[in-house]
Amino acid sequence: MRDGFFSALPQLGSLIFVLSTGYVADYIVHREIVRAITARKLFHAIGTISPAICLLIISFLNCTRRYLAVGLLTVGVALSITF
C-alpha cells in the first residue's frame, strides 16, 4: 500500500501543479502583467530548471533522508510534466 502511494505521488503533484499553474498563467496574461509569450518562456524555464535543481539536491542526500528524496523527486517530476 505504501509503495503504491509513493508511486502515485508524482502524478498527484502534477495534477495539482497543472490546475494551479494554468490559472496563474491566465491571470498574469489577462491582467497584462506579462505578455503570453513571456509567460510561456517563464513557465518553460521553471519547468526545465526546477527538476534539475531537485535532482542535484537529491544527489547530495544520504540514505537516512529518504522521505526528503521522495518529496524532492515528486516535486521535480511534477514540475517537469507541468510546465
PyMOL Python script that loads the backbone (N, CA, C, O; Angstrom):
from pymol import cmd

cmd.read_pdbstr("""\
ATOM      1  N   MET A   1       0.828  -1.191   0.000  1.00  0.00           N
ATOM      2  CA  MET A   1       0.000   0.000   0.000  1.00  0.00           C
ATOM      3  C   MET A   1       0.869   1.251   0.000  1.00  0.00           C
ATOM      4  O   MET A   1       0.611   2.186  -0.757  1.00  0.00           O
ATOM      5  N   ARG A   2       1.881   1.272   0.831  1.00  0.00           N
ATOM      6  CA  ARG A   2       2.729   2.453   0.935  1.00  0.00           C
ATOM      7  C   ARG A   2       3.493   2.684  -0.369  1.00  0.00           C
ATOM      8  O   ARG A   2       3.656   3.827  -0.795  1.00  0.00           O
ATOM      9  N   ASP A   3       3.962   1.605  -1.005  1.00  0.00           N
ATOM     10  CA  ASP A   3       4.696   1.754  -2.254  1.00  0.00           C
ATOM     11  C   ASP A   3       3.807   2.295  -3.365  1.00  0.00           C
ATOM     12  O   ASP A   3       4.248   3.102  -4.183  1.00  0.00           O
ATOM     13  N   GLY A   4       2.566   1.853  -3.394  1.00  0.00           N
ATOM     14  CA  GLY A   4       1.629   2.368  -4.390  1.00  0.00           C
ATOM     15  C   GLY A   4       1.350   3.846  -4.202  1.00  0.00           C
ATOM     16  O   GLY A   4       1.229   4.589  -5.175  1.00  0.00           O
ATOM     17  N   PHE A   5       1.249   4.273  -2.953  1.00  0.00           N
ATOM     18  CA  PHE A   5       1.035   5.688  -2.673  1.00  0.00           C
ATOM     19  C   PHE A   5       2.232   6.514  -3.126  1.00  0.00           C
ATOM     20  O   PHE A   5       2.067   7.562  -3.751  1.00  0.00           O
ATOM     21  N   PHE A   6       3.440   6.044  -2.812  1.00  0.00           N
ATOM     22  CA  PHE A   6       4.634   6.778  -3.219  1.00  0.00           C
ATOM     23  C   PHE A   6       4.777   6.803  -4.744  1.00  0.00           C
ATOM     24  O   PHE A   6       5.288   7.773  -5.304  1.00  0.00           O
ATOM     25  N   SER A   7       4.329   5.744  -5.409  1.00  0.00           N
ATOM     26  CA  SER A   7       4.387   5.716  -6.870  1.00  0.00           C
ATOM     27  C   SER A   7       3.407   6.696  -7.493  1.00  0.00           C
ATOM     28  O   SER A   7       3.645   7.199  -8.592  1.00  0.00           O
ATOM     29  N   ALA A   8       2.314   6.969  -6.804  1.00  0.00           N
ATOM     30  CA  ALA A   8       1.303   7.875  -7.337  1.00  0.00           C
ATOM     31  C   ALA A   8       1.580   9.335  -7.014  1.00  0.00           C
ATOM     32  O   ALA A   8       0.949  10.216  -7.598  1.00  0.00           O
ATOM     33  N   LEU A   9       2.498   9.614  -6.110  1.00  0.00           N
ATOM     34  CA  LEU A   9       2.755  10.997  -5.709  1.00  0.00           C
ATOM     35  C   LEU A   9       3.134  11.928  -6.870  1.00  0.00           C
ATOM     36  O   LEU A   9       2.605  13.038  -6.925  1.00  0.00           O
ATOM     37  N   PRO A  10       4.017  11.541  -7.798  1.00  0.00           N
ATOM     38  CA  PRO A  10       4.322  12.477  -8.897  1.00  0.00           C
ATOM     39  C   PRO A  10       3.103  12.835  -9.744  1.00  0.00           C
ATOM     40  O   PRO A  10       2.963  13.978 -10.180  1.00  0.00           O
ATOM     41  N   GLN A  11       2.221  11.862  -9.978  1.00  0.00           N
ATOM     42  CA  GLN A  11       1.023  12.164 -10.761  1.00  0.00           C
ATOM     43  C   GLN A  11       0.068  13.066  -9.990  1.00  0.00           C
ATOM     44  O   GLN A  11      -0.547  13.958 -10.573  1.00  0.00           O
ATOM     45  N   LEU A  12      -0.060  12.843  -8.696  1.00  0.00           N
ATOM     46  CA  LEU A  12      -0.890  13.733  -7.883  1.00  0.00           C
ATOM     47  C   LEU A  12      -0.313  15.148  -7.843  1.00  0.00           C
ATOM     48  O   LEU A  12      -1.046  16.133  -7.921  1.00  0.00           O
ATOM     49  N   GLY A  13       1.003  15.229  -7.722  1.00  0.00           N
ATOM     50  CA  GLY A  13       1.657  16.539  -7.756  1.00  0.00           C
ATOM     51  C   GLY A  13       1.457  17.227  -9.090  1.00  0.00           C
ATOM     52  O   GLY A  13       1.244  18.438  -9.145  1.00  0.00           O
ATOM     53  N   SER A  14       1.527  16.456 -10.169  1.00  0.00           N
ATOM     54  CA  SER A  14       1.307  17.031 -11.496  1.00  0.00           C
ATOM     55  C   SER A  14      -0.108  17.572 -11.635  1.00  0.00           C
ATOM     56  O   SER A  14      -0.317  18.644 -12.203  1.00  0.00           O
ATOM     57  N   LEU A  15      -1.070  16.835 -11.120  1.00  0.00           N
ATOM     58  CA  LEU A  15      -2.455  17.290 -11.177  1.00  0.00           C
ATOM     59  C   LEU A  15      -2.620  18.625 -10.465  1.00  0.00           C
ATOM     60  O   LEU A  15      -3.253  19.543 -10.986  1.00  0.00           O
ATOM     61  N   ILE A  16      -2.052  18.725  -9.285  1.00  0.00           N
ATOM     62  CA  ILE A  16      -2.153  19.969  -8.508  1.00  0.00           C
ATOM     63  C   ILE A  16      -1.456  21.114  -9.226  1.00  0.00           C
ATOM     64  O   ILE A  16      -2.004  22.212  -9.328  1.00  0.00           O
ATOM     65  N   PHE A  17      -0.239  20.859  -9.729  1.00  0.00           N
ATOM     66  CA  PHE A  17       0.508  21.919 -10.406  1.00  0.00           C
ATOM     67  C   PHE A  17      -0.134  22.316 -11.729  1.00  0.00           C
ATOM     68  O   PHE A  17      -0.136  23.497 -12.076  1.00  0.00           O
ATOM     69  N   VAL A  18      -0.679  21.358 -12.475  1.00  0.00           N
ATOM     70  CA  VAL A  18      -1.318  21.688 -13.752  1.00  0.00           C
ATOM     71  C   VAL A  18      -2.506  22.607 -13.529  1.00  0.00           C
ATOM     72  O   VAL A  18      -2.665  23.609 -14.227  1.00  0.00           O
ATOM     73  N   LEU A  19      -3.339  22.264 -12.557  1.00  0.00           N
ATOM     74  CA  LEU A  19      -4.515  23.090 -12.294  1.00  0.00           C
ATOM     75  C   LEU A  19      -4.135  24.483 -11.799  1.00  0.00           C
ATOM     76  O   LEU A  19      -4.714  25.479 -12.231  1.00  0.00           O
ATOM     77  N   SER A  20      -3.173  24.549 -10.902  1.00  0.00           N
ATOM     78  CA  SER A  20      -2.828  25.855 -10.326  1.00  0.00           C
ATOM     79  C   SER A  20      -2.037  26.729 -11.293  1.00  0.00           C
ATOM     80  O   SER A  20      -2.289  27.932 -11.368  1.00  0.00           O
ATOM     81  N   THR A  21      -1.099  26.166 -12.028  1.00  0.00           N
ATOM     82  CA  THR A  21      -0.296  26.996 -12.928  1.00  0.00           C
ATOM     83  C   THR A  21      -1.087  27.484 -14.130  1.00  0.00           C
ATOM     84  O   THR A  21      -0.793  28.546 -14.679  1.00  0.00           O
ATOM     85  N   GLY A  22      -2.087  26.718 -14.541  1.00  0.00           N
ATOM     86  CA  GLY A  22      -2.943  27.199 -15.628  1.00  0.00           C
ATOM     87  C   GLY A  22      -3.677  28.465 -15.234  1.00  0.00           C
ATOM     88  O   GLY A  22      -3.763  29.413 -16.015  1.00  0.00           O
ATOM     89  N   TYR A  23      -4.203  28.478 -14.026  1.00  0.00           N
ATOM     90  CA  TYR A  23      -4.880  29.679 -13.538  1.00  0.00           C
ATOM     91  C   TYR A  23      -3.896  30.835 -13.357  1.00  0.00           C
ATOM     92  O   TYR A  23      -4.219  31.979 -13.676  1.00  0.00           O
ATOM     93  N   VAL A  24      -2.720  30.548 -12.858  1.00  0.00           N
ATOM     94  CA  VAL A  24      -1.726  31.610 -12.659  1.00  0.00           C
ATOM     95  C   VAL A  24      -1.318  32.204 -14.005  1.00  0.00           C
ATOM     96  O   VAL A  24      -1.237  33.425 -14.142  1.00  0.00           O
ATOM     97  N   ALA A  25      -1.064  31.363 -14.986  1.00  0.00           N
ATOM     98  CA  ALA A  25      -0.664  31.854 -16.307  1.00  0.00           C
ATOM     99  C   ALA A  25      -1.769  32.698 -16.936  1.00  0.00           C
ATOM    100  O   ALA A  25      -1.504  33.771 -17.477  1.00  0.00           O
ATOM    101  N   ASP A  26      -2.996  32.216 -16.863  1.00  0.00           N
ATOM    102  CA  ASP A  26      -4.115  33.001 -17.402  1.00  0.00           C
ATOM    103  C   ASP A  26      -4.274  34.326 -16.675  1.00  0.00           C
ATOM    104  O   ASP A  26      -4.565  35.349 -17.294  1.00  0.00           O
ATOM    105  N   TYR A  27      -4.083  34.307 -15.372  1.00  0.00           N
ATOM    106  CA  TYR A  27      -4.234  35.519 -14.578  1.00  0.00           C
ATOM    107  C   TYR A  27      -3.188  36.565 -14.961  1.00  0.00           C
ATOM    108  O   TYR A  27      -3.527  37.728 -15.176  1.00  0.00           O
ATOM    109  N   ILE A  28      -1.916  36.156 -15.048  1.00  0.00           N
ATOM    110  CA  ILE A  28      -0.883  37.161 -15.337  1.00  0.00           C
ATOM    111  C   ILE A  28      -0.950  37.663 -16.772  1.00  0.00           C
ATOM    112  O   ILE A  28      -0.544  38.792 -17.048  1.00  0.00           O
ATOM    113  N   VAL A  29      -1.454  36.846 -17.690  1.00  0.00           N
ATOM    114  CA  VAL A  29      -1.629  37.316 -19.059  1.00  0.00           C
ATOM    115  C   VAL A  29      -2.866  38.207 -19.160  1.00  0.00           C
ATOM    116  O   VAL A  29      -2.836  39.245 -19.821  1.00  0.00           O
ATOM    117  N   HIS A  30      -3.955  37.798 -18.502  1.00  0.00           N
ATOM    118  CA  HIS A  30      -5.195  38.579 -18.548  1.00  0.00           C
ATOM    119  C   HIS A  30      -5.024  39.953 -17.890  1.00  0.00           C
ATOM    120  O   HIS A  30      -5.569  40.942 -18.382  1.00  0.00           O
ATOM    121  N   ARG A  31      -4.292  40.022 -16.812  1.00  0.00           N
ATOM    122  CA  ARG A  31      -4.043  41.299 -16.126  1.00  0.00           C
ATOM    123  C   ARG A  31      -2.945  42.118 -16.793  1.00  0.00           C
ATOM    124  O   ARG A  31      -2.596  43.204 -16.332  1.00  0.00           O
ATOM    125  N   GLU A  32      -2.411  41.587 -17.877  1.00  0.00           N
ATOM    126  CA  GLU A  32      -1.350  42.235 -18.657  1.00  0.00           C
ATOM    127  C   GLU A  32      -0.114  42.531 -17.816  1.00  0.00           C
ATOM    128  O   GLU A  32       0.547  43.555 -17.988  1.00  0.00           O
ATOM    129  N   ILE A  33       0.182  41.610 -16.906  1.00  0.00           N
ATOM    130  CA  ILE A  33       1.430  41.706 -16.143  1.00  0.00           C
ATOM    131  C   ILE A  33       2.589  41.340 -17.054  1.00  0.00           C
ATOM    132  O   ILE A  33       3.634  41.992 -17.042  1.00  0.00           O
ATOM    133  N   VAL A  34       2.397  40.297 -17.838  1.00  0.00           N
ATOM    134  CA  VAL A  34       3.366  39.900 -18.868  1.00  0.00           C
ATOM    135  C   VAL A  34       2.589  39.513 -20.116  1.00  0.00           C
ATOM    136  O   VAL A  34       1.386  39.258 -20.057  1.00  0.00           O
ATOM    137  N   ARG A  35       3.292  39.471 -21.252  1.00  0.00           N
ATOM    138  CA  ARG A  35       2.666  39.017 -22.487  1.00  0.00           C
ATOM    139  C   ARG A  35       2.591  37.493 -22.478  1.00  0.00           C
ATOM    140  O   ARG A  35       3.241  36.839 -21.662  1.00  0.00           O
ATOM    141  N   ALA A  36       1.813  36.943 -23.366  1.00  0.00           N
ATOM    142  CA  ALA A  36       1.622  35.491 -23.419  1.00  0.00           C
ATOM    143  C   ALA A  36       2.930  34.772 -23.715  1.00  0.00           C
ATOM    144  O   ALA A  36       3.212  33.736 -23.112  1.00  0.00           O
ATOM    145  N   ILE A  37       3.726  35.300 -24.623  1.00  0.00           N
ATOM    146  CA  ILE A  37       4.998  34.653 -24.970  1.00  0.00           C
ATOM    147  C   ILE A  37       5.961  34.682 -23.790  1.00  0.00           C
ATOM    148  O   ILE A  37       6.720  33.736 -23.583  1.00  0.00           O
ATOM    149  N   THR A  38       5.934  35.761 -23.019  1.00  0.00           N
ATOM    150  CA  THR A  38       6.797  35.860 -21.846  1.00  0.00           C
ATOM    151  C   THR A  38       6.349  34.877 -20.773  1.00  0.00           C
ATOM    152  O   THR A  38       7.183  34.269 -20.102  1.00  0.00           O
ATOM    153  N   ALA A  39       5.052  34.717 -20.607  1.00  0.00           N
ATOM    154  CA  ALA A  39       4.536  33.747 -19.637  1.00  0.00           C
ATOM    155  C   ALA A  39       4.944  32.337 -20.036  1.00  0.00           C
ATOM    156  O   ALA A  39       5.337  31.542 -19.182  1.00  0.00           O
ATOM    157  N   ARG A  40       4.855  32.017 -21.320  1.00  0.00           N
ATOM    158  CA  ARG A  40       5.271  30.688 -21.782  1.00  0.00           C
ATOM    159  C   ARG A  40       6.751  30.452 -21.532  1.00  0.00           C
ATOM    160  O   ARG A  40       7.149  29.376 -21.087  1.00  0.00           O
ATOM    161  N   LYS A  41       7.560  31.456 -21.817  1.00  0.00           N
ATOM    162  CA  LYS A  41       9.000  31.318 -21.597  1.00  0.00           C
ATOM    163  C   LYS A  41       9.321  31.179 -20.118  1.00  0.00           C
ATOM    164  O   LYS A  41      10.189  30.393 -19.739  1.00  0.00           O
ATOM    165  N   LEU A  42       8.628  31.934 -19.288  1.00  0.00           N
ATOM    166  CA  LEU A  42       8.845  31.871 -17.846  1.00  0.00           C
ATOM    167  C   LEU A  42       8.489  30.495 -17.295  1.00  0.00           C
ATOM    168  O   LEU A  42       9.271  29.902 -16.552  1.00  0.00           O
ATOM    169  N   PHE A  43       7.320  29.990 -17.653  1.00  0.00           N
ATOM    170  CA  PHE A  43       6.906  28.688 -17.150  1.00  0.00           C
ATOM    171  C   PHE A  43       7.753  27.563 -17.726  1.00  0.00           C
ATOM    172  O   PHE A  43       7.985  26.557 -17.055  1.00  0.00           O
ATOM    173  N   HIS A  44       8.211  27.718 -18.947  1.00  0.00           N
ATOM    174  CA  HIS A  44       9.113  26.717 -19.521  1.00  0.00           C
ATOM    175  C   HIS A  44      10.445  26.695 -18.778  1.00  0.00           C
ATOM    176  O   HIS A  44      10.994  25.626 -18.513  1.00  0.00           O
ATOM    177  N   ALA A  45      10.957  27.861 -18.447  1.00  0.00           N
ATOM    178  CA  ALA A  45      12.215  27.930 -17.700  1.00  0.00           C
ATOM    179  C   ALA A  45      12.069  27.303 -16.315  1.00  0.00           C
ATOM    180  O   ALA A  45      12.956  26.583 -15.857  1.00  0.00           O
ATOM    181  N   ILE A  46      10.955  27.577 -15.658  1.00  0.00           N
ATOM    182  CA  ILE A  46      10.704  26.979 -14.344  1.00  0.00           C
ATOM    183  C   ILE A  46      10.620  25.460 -14.476  1.00  0.00           C
ATOM    184  O   ILE A  46      11.173  24.732 -13.652  1.00  0.00           O
ATOM    185  N   GLY A  47       9.935  24.985 -15.505  1.00  0.00           N
ATOM    186  CA  GLY A  47       9.780  23.551 -15.712  1.00  0.00           C
ATOM    187  C   GLY A  47      11.054  22.849 -16.116  1.00  0.00           C
ATOM    188  O   GLY A  47      11.158  21.632 -15.970  1.00  0.00           O
ATOM    189  N   THR A  48      12.021  23.580 -16.619  1.00  0.00           N
ATOM    190  CA  THR A  48      13.295  22.985 -17.001  1.00  0.00           C
ATOM    191  C   THR A  48      14.309  23.035 -15.866  1.00  0.00           C
ATOM    192  O   THR A  48      15.023  22.062 -15.622  1.00  0.00           O
ATOM    193  N   ILE A  49      14.372  24.153 -15.184  1.00  0.00           N
ATOM    194  CA  ILE A  49      15.405  24.350 -14.164  1.00  0.00           C
ATOM    195  C   ILE A  49      15.049  23.691 -12.839  1.00  0.00           C
ATOM    196  O   ILE A  49      15.926  23.123 -12.188  1.00  0.00           O
ATOM    197  N   SER A  50      13.798  23.750 -12.422  1.00  0.00           N
ATOM    198  CA  SER A  50      13.442  23.215 -11.102  1.00  0.00           C
ATOM    199  C   SER A  50      13.640  21.711 -10.966  1.00  0.00           C
ATOM    200  O   SER A  50      14.110  21.285  -9.911  1.00  0.00           O
ATOM    201  N   PRO A  51      13.318  20.868 -11.955  1.00  0.00           N
ATOM    202  CA  PRO A  51      13.640  19.445 -11.795  1.00  0.00           C
ATOM    203  C   PRO A  51      15.143  19.190 -11.713  1.00  0.00           C
ATOM    204  O   PRO A  51      15.588  18.292 -10.997  1.00  0.00           O
ATOM    205  N   ALA A  52      15.922  19.983 -12.449  1.00  0.00           N
ATOM    206  CA  ALA A  52      17.372  19.823 -12.389  1.00  0.00           C
ATOM    207  C   ALA A  52      17.900  20.161 -11.001  1.00  0.00           C
ATOM    208  O   ALA A  52      18.789  19.481 -10.490  1.00  0.00           O
ATOM    209  N   ILE A  53      17.361  21.197 -10.397  1.00  0.00           N
ATOM    210  CA  ILE A  53      17.771  21.571  -9.040  1.00  0.00           C
ATOM    211  C   ILE A  53      17.372  20.493  -8.044  1.00  0.00           C
ATOM    212  O   ILE A  53      18.151  20.138  -7.159  1.00  0.00           O
ATOM    213  N   CYS A  54      16.152  19.970  -8.189  1.00  0.00           N
ATOM    214  CA  CYS A  54      15.702  18.903  -7.280  1.00  0.00           C
ATOM    215  C   CYS A  54      16.601  17.672  -7.395  1.00  0.00           C
ATOM    216  O   CYS A  54      16.985  17.093  -6.379  1.00  0.00           O
ATOM    217  N   LEU A  55      16.937  17.271  -8.610  1.00  0.00           N
ATOM    218  CA  LEU A  55      17.803  16.102  -8.787  1.00  0.00           C
ATOM    219  C   LEU A  55      19.209  16.359  -8.283  1.00  0.00           C
ATOM    220  O   LEU A  55      19.858  15.448  -7.769  1.00  0.00           O
ATOM    221  N   LEU A  56      19.685  17.570  -8.420  1.00  0.00           N
ATOM    222  CA  LEU A  56      21.004  17.914  -7.893  1.00  0.00           C
ATOM    223  C   LEU A  56      21.023  17.818  -6.374  1.00  0.00           C
ATOM    224  O   LEU A  56      21.982  17.300  -5.802  1.00  0.00           O
ATOM    225  N   ILE A  57      19.997  18.299  -5.725  1.00  0.00           N
ATOM    226  CA  ILE A  57      19.916  18.209  -4.263  1.00  0.00           C
ATOM    227  C   ILE A  57      19.813  16.759  -3.824  1.00  0.00           C
ATOM    228  O   ILE A  57      20.426  16.371  -2.829  1.00  0.00           O
ATOM    229  N   ILE A  58      19.043  15.948  -4.550  1.00  0.00           N
ATOM    230  CA  ILE A  58      18.906  14.524  -4.215  1.00  0.00           C
ATOM    231  C   ILE A  58      20.250  13.820  -4.258  1.00  0.00           C
ATOM    232  O   ILE A  58      20.503  12.920  -3.457  1.00  0.00           O
ATOM    233  N   SER A  59      21.108  14.214  -5.173  1.00  0.00           N
ATOM    234  CA  SER A  59      22.406  13.533  -5.294  1.00  0.00           C
ATOM    235  C   SER A  59      23.298  13.744  -4.074  1.00  0.00           C
ATOM    236  O   SER A  59      24.237  12.977  -3.861  1.00  0.00           O
ATOM    237  N   PHE A  60      23.025  14.755  -3.280  1.00  0.00           N
ATOM    238  CA  PHE A  60      23.829  15.010  -2.081  1.00  0.00           C
ATOM    239  C   PHE A  60      23.212  14.435  -0.809  1.00  0.00           C
ATOM    240  O   PHE A  60      23.806  14.559   0.262  1.00  0.00           O
ATOM    241  N   LEU A  61      22.054  13.819  -0.895  1.00  0.00           N
ATOM    242  CA  LEU A  61      21.397  13.251   0.279  1.00  0.00           C
ATOM    243  C   LEU A  61      21.923  11.852   0.566  1.00  0.00           C
ATOM    244  O   LEU A  61      22.278  11.110  -0.350  1.00  0.00           O
ATOM    245  N   ASN A  62      21.970  11.502   1.845  1.00  0.00           N
ATOM    246  CA  ASN A  62      22.316  10.128   2.189  1.00  0.00           C
ATOM    247  C   ASN A  62      21.036   9.326   2.398  1.00  0.00           C
ATOM    248  O   ASN A  62      19.936   9.867   2.282  1.00  0.00           O
ATOM    249  N   CYS A  63      21.175   8.045   2.703  1.00  0.00           N
ATOM    250  CA  CYS A  63      20.001   7.161   2.754  1.00  0.00           C
ATOM    251  C   CYS A  63      19.112   7.412   3.964  1.00  0.00           C
ATOM    252  O   CYS A  63      18.004   6.879   4.020  1.00  0.00           O
ATOM    253  N   THR A  64      19.553   8.198   4.926  1.00  0.00           N
ATOM    254  CA  THR A  64      18.704   8.495   6.071  1.00  0.00           C
ATOM    255  C   THR A  64      17.652   9.558   5.738  1.00  0.00           C
ATOM    256  O   THR A  64      16.699   9.736   6.497  1.00  0.00           O
ATOM    257  N   ARG A  65      17.808  10.245   4.651  1.00  0.00           N
ATOM    258  CA  ARG A  65      16.872  11.301   4.225  1.00  0.00           C
ATOM    259  C   ARG A  65      15.984  10.826   3.078  1.00  0.00           C
ATOM    260  O   ARG A  65      15.741  11.574   2.131  1.00  0.00           O
ATOM    261  N   ARG A  66      15.507   9.605   3.157  1.00  0.00           N
ATOM    262  CA  ARG A  66      14.769   9.039   2.030  1.00  0.00           C
ATOM    263  C   ARG A  66      13.433   9.727   1.791  1.00  0.00           C
ATOM    264  O   ARG A  66      12.999   9.826   0.643  1.00  0.00           O
ATOM    265  N   TYR A  67      12.770  10.203   2.832  1.00  0.00           N
ATOM    266  CA  TYR A  67      11.487  10.891   2.625  1.00  0.00           C
ATOM    267  C   TYR A  67      11.694  12.254   1.971  1.00  0.00           C
ATOM    268  O   TYR A  67      10.865  12.691   1.172  1.00  0.00           O
ATOM    269  N   LEU A  68      12.772  12.912   2.297  1.00  0.00           N
ATOM    270  CA  LEU A  68      13.100  14.164   1.619  1.00  0.00           C
ATOM    271  C   LEU A  68      13.408  13.903   0.147  1.00  0.00           C
ATOM    272  O   LEU A  68      13.020  14.677  -0.727  1.00  0.00           O
ATOM    273  N   ALA A  69      14.108  12.808  -0.113  1.00  0.00           N
ATOM    274  CA  ALA A  69      14.415  12.446  -1.500  1.00  0.00           C
ATOM    275  C   ALA A  69      13.138  12.157  -2.287  1.00  0.00           C
ATOM    276  O   ALA A  69      13.011  12.577  -3.437  1.00  0.00           O
ATOM    277  N   VAL A  70      12.197  11.446  -1.679  1.00  0.00           N
ATOM    278  CA  VAL A  70      10.924  11.160  -2.352  1.00  0.00           C
ATOM    279  C   VAL A  70      10.158  12.464  -2.594  1.00  0.00           C
ATOM    280  O   VAL A  70       9.569  12.646  -3.660  1.00  0.00           O
ATOM    281  N   GLY A  71      10.165  13.357  -1.626  1.00  0.00           N
ATOM    282  CA  GLY A  71       9.497  14.643  -1.795  1.00  0.00           C
ATOM    283  C   GLY A  71      10.114  15.473  -2.907  1.00  0.00           C
ATOM    284  O   GLY A  71       9.400  16.054  -3.724  1.00  0.00           O
ATOM    285  N   LEU A  72      11.428  15.530  -2.939  1.00  0.00           N
ATOM    286  CA  LEU A  72      12.101  16.294  -3.995  1.00  0.00           C
ATOM    287  C   LEU A  72      11.880  15.666  -5.361  1.00  0.00           C
ATOM    288  O   LEU A  72      11.702  16.374  -6.352  1.00  0.00           O
ATOM    289  N   LEU A  73      11.890  14.350  -5.417  1.00  0.00           N
ATOM    290  CA  LEU A  73      11.632  13.672  -6.683  1.00  0.00           C
ATOM    291  C   LEU A  73      10.202  13.918  -7.157  1.00  0.00           C
ATOM    292  O   LEU A  73       9.958  14.099  -8.350  1.00  0.00           O
ATOM    293  N   THR A  74       9.275  13.923  -6.228  1.00  0.00           N
ATOM    294  CA  THR A  74       7.884  14.201  -6.565  1.00  0.00           C
ATOM    295  C   THR A  74       7.727  15.615  -7.110  1.00  0.00           C
ATOM    296  O   THR A  74       7.067  15.823  -8.128  1.00  0.00           O
ATOM    297  N   VAL A  75       8.327  16.572  -6.441  1.00  0.00           N
ATOM    298  CA  VAL A  75       8.247  17.970  -6.904  1.00  0.00           C
ATOM    299  C   VAL A  75       8.931  18.122  -8.260  1.00  0.00           C
ATOM    300  O   VAL A  75       8.403  18.785  -9.153  1.00  0.00           O
ATOM    301  N   GLY A  76      10.099  17.512  -8.414  1.00  0.00           N
ATOM    302  CA  GLY A  76      10.816  17.618  -9.681  1.00  0.00           C
ATOM    303  C   GLY A  76      10.045  17.031 -10.854  1.00  0.00           C
ATOM    304  O   GLY A  76       9.965  17.634 -11.924  1.00  0.00           O
ATOM    305  N   VAL A  77       9.483  15.856 -10.640  1.00  0.00           N
ATOM    306  CA  VAL A  77       8.703  15.218 -11.718  1.00  0.00           C
ATOM    307  C   VAL A  77       7.426  15.997 -11.993  1.00  0.00           C
ATOM    308  O   VAL A  77       7.049  16.187 -13.150  1.00  0.00           O
ATOM    309  N   ALA A  78       6.768  16.444 -10.946  1.00  0.00           N
ATOM    310  CA  ALA A  78       5.520  17.198 -11.128  1.00  0.00           C
ATOM    311  C   ALA A  78       5.774  18.496 -11.881  1.00  0.00           C
ATOM    312  O   ALA A  78       4.985  18.873 -12.746  1.00  0.00           O
ATOM    313  N   LEU A  79       6.845  19.168 -11.568  1.00  0.00           N
ATOM    314  CA  LEU A  79       7.142  20.427 -12.256  1.00  0.00           C
ATOM    315  C   LEU A  79       7.590  20.198 -13.692  1.00  0.00           C
ATOM    316  O   LEU A  79       7.291  21.010 -14.568  1.00  0.00           O
ATOM    317  N   SER A  80       8.296  19.112 -13.944  1.00  0.00           N
ATOM    318  CA  SER A  80       8.753  18.874 -15.305  1.00  0.00           C
ATOM    319  C   SER A  80       7.589  18.505 -16.226  1.00  0.00           C
ATOM    320  O   SER A  80       7.606  18.842 -17.410  1.00  0.00           O
ATOM    321  N   ILE A  81       6.597  17.828 -15.699  1.00  0.00           N
ATOM    322  CA  ILE A  81       5.423  17.473 -16.510  1.00  0.00           C
ATOM    323  C   ILE A  81       4.519  18.689 -16.688  1.00  0.00           C
ATOM    324  O   ILE A  81       3.911  18.877 -17.742  1.00  0.00           O
ATOM    325  N   THR A  82       4.442  19.489 -15.668  1.00  0.00           N
ATOM    326  CA  THR A  82       3.502  20.600 -15.657  1.00  0.00           C
ATOM    327  C   THR A  82       3.905  21.712 -16.608  1.00  0.00           C
ATOM    328  O   THR A  82       3.115  22.131 -17.454  1.00  0.00           O
ATOM    329  N   PHE A  83       5.099  22.177 -16.473  1.00  0.00           N
ATOM    330  CA  PHE A  83       5.492  23.381 -17.188  1.00  0.00           C
ATOM    331  C   PHE A  83       5.943  23.081 -18.558  1.00  0.00           C
ATOM    332  O   PHE A  83       6.311  23.992 -19.300  1.00  0.00           O
TER     333      PHE A  83
END
""", "prot")
cmd.dss("prot")
cmd.show_as("cartoon", "prot")
cmd.util.cbc("prot")
cmd.orient("prot")
